[in-house]
Amino acid sequence: MTRNLSRRQLLAVAGLGATAALTGCSTVAGGLTTSRDTGTLDFWNLFGGGDGVRMQQMLDGFRAEHTDIELAAVTLAWGNPYYTKLSLATLGDRPPEVAISHLTRMKNLVRASLLEELRPDDLARHGMTPDKFNQRAWEAALVDGKAYCIPIDTHPFVMFYNTDICQQAGLLDSAGKLTPFDSEAAFTDAMRKAKEVTGGSGGALAFTSETATPWRMFQSFYSQLGGQMLAEDGTKVVIDDAKATRVLAFMQSLTRDGLFPNPIDYQGSIAMFANGQTAFLFQGEWEITTFQTAKMPFSMTLFPNVFGGSNYAVQADSHTFVLPRQPSRDAARLDRSLTFIRSMLDQSKTWTEGGHVPLWLPFAESGDYAQMSPQSNYASAADGAAYDAEGWYSGSGSNFEIITGSAIGDVLSGAATPQQAIAQMRGNLEQLAGTPSPL
Amino acid sequence: MSTQTSDQTDTDARRGIAPTAPRRGAAPRQGRPAAGFLAPFAVLYLLFVIGPALYGLVLSFTDASLVKPGLNGSAGFGNYAEALSSSDFWSSLWHTLWFTILTTPPLVILGFVLALLANRVARGRWFFRLAFFAPYILPSAVVALIWMWLYTPALGLLDTALTKVGMTAPSWLGDAAWAMPSLAITTVWWTLGFNFVLYLAGLQEIPRDLYEAAAMDGAGPWQQVRRITIPMLGRTTTLVAVLQVIASLKVFDQMYLMTGGGPNFATRSILQLVYDEGFTNYRVGYAAAVSMLFFLVVLAVSAVWFTLVRRQERVV
């Protein structure tokens, strides 16, 4: 004769079970409230391209040298998603110890009070004094005379070229170097010759589902003409119609005349260049590792000075290490973070193998760097770097780049005329410029 | 159920037992235990749904920014004025409605057709149930990844397949005219299973003798579907349609993961606008205003459903 479980017994058992579970939960609750001084160094970055491989090598180098520090590195999607996550994590008092930030975005993060100031005595203790960095970049990174970041590189927009195809097309000089294109005619002529050899395209510029690349080419040409996009901290839109139309018309002629593929997305342009279906690729220098792994005959050089004459300019940005604002002060944690950054700087050689132009003078001024080919070919791009204009909505991968890149992409695809694109850019940017800054 | 109690009173009457009158105090006496059982849920609901909604309403009248402390000053109706006069707001609302229009009819009709076909299968119905429902259990990131690879220009499976047949493939995610239909196709593949299962269950509740009687009266298969199946599935269709509309209005994942709202913001949905403005641009006050306006839209849709269901209940 079995007695059925009565309701009271069920509730009693459930109550005991819940109490047992809650005592277990207390450790979870404890973990949620106390500060996260676990000795782990969290490092967030957005390096997914060819240079992501190099960064992994540098992180392994750090782990091998510093076995007492536990490094947890996370790679997040490039652009707005990365900076949104970094901002929200810092606001929620759960930031990583060290993070990567583009120079153009770092200033907005400082204005939003999301970064720790790097004090000179802390930096000096780890040997990272201002005189050890490229002066131009160090000065550009200061905000009100204070340092909030440590720049490691400048990464300009460059031109990759297939040496075999260019040889066949007669574009290389006697020393095997590419003859520079210093006019629109020279540029299109070279593309046409290359197209005859490849049977496909002359050069490739990704613009489908991609906004940064078309913006970078436009910004390079436009800055060579001396044009500006924004003024007064992003509150005014000062697009020069004549210069912008000239650049956009030139860019549109490249896809219209079949010299550049249409449509083509980022990965497609990489694949086309790696497979020899195109002789030139216009992209950031970070893709060098991809093509070295593909073992194809290529080299790199400065982005063509088509419009600049004696005023060379090319779109570039710099990667910097920043310390997000921590919920509590901890000297040991600060030292671990600075040790990590110093280790990254010491491995500048590996980072430069990823294609970047180094700013850490102990390496940049050494013979090692001058011998690195093709990386040293475009070292002078750092001096002609045209950074994105300042503004709360501007910076690498920001809404500014999305708006401009989309309009330029429409011109390249033939969906819009240069005039329509400029009007669209001006309209959308003026909306943002007129919005009071949330920072 | 109404039939059971009437049986009980009939039995009582036959036995000669007077039917017991309902106790007057029965309902109120259940009040306090009921409230006690509802309390945990009510607390959580207040804390995590009502509270934040009210806070969002308050925020929408301020200039609040994520990176500035406090409410950062009142903006009055400024945020609402900005939203209603902003082309970004109206275009993302239109994109959301266009997405709803593109996905709801196929999801309802295809779900019904596939359930009809699966219902006819005698053996192996489990296989079709599995095949059509399986995509529904995938997380949105997996679905986005699969379809982004399918849609890749020149290298993707769809492009190579179409080129083999001799057609030129459009730029699925890069052409403004094709981006939203491409996202719609992805969504239909992904969420069809849910409607399919609902319809299948509804089909199996239709009594067989209705079909047999109709067949004896000389109704062909198409007439049977039109005159018996579809009317009997009326409640299911309403449920499926309304669930579909509300889910489509809330779309975010596909846009964010597959096109990032592009090309040139052509696929940005209203929720993505809220995310972009509130979290990426730090303007939570403005984003709260946009979300309140969206809430009104969803409220309107729900009101339509409510009246529809009410009318159906009354008819039955």
Interface residues (C-beta under 8 A of the other chain):
Chain A: N80 Y83 T84 S87 L88 L91 A112 S113 L114 T208 S209 T211 P263 I264 D265 Q267 G268 A271 Y393 N399 I402 S406 A407 G409 D410 S413 A415 Q431 T435 P436 P438 L439
Chain B: D63 S65 L66 V67 K68 S86 D88 T152 P153 A154 L155 S171 L173 G174 D175 A176 T259 G260 G262 P263 N264 F265 D276 F279 T280 N281 Y282 R283
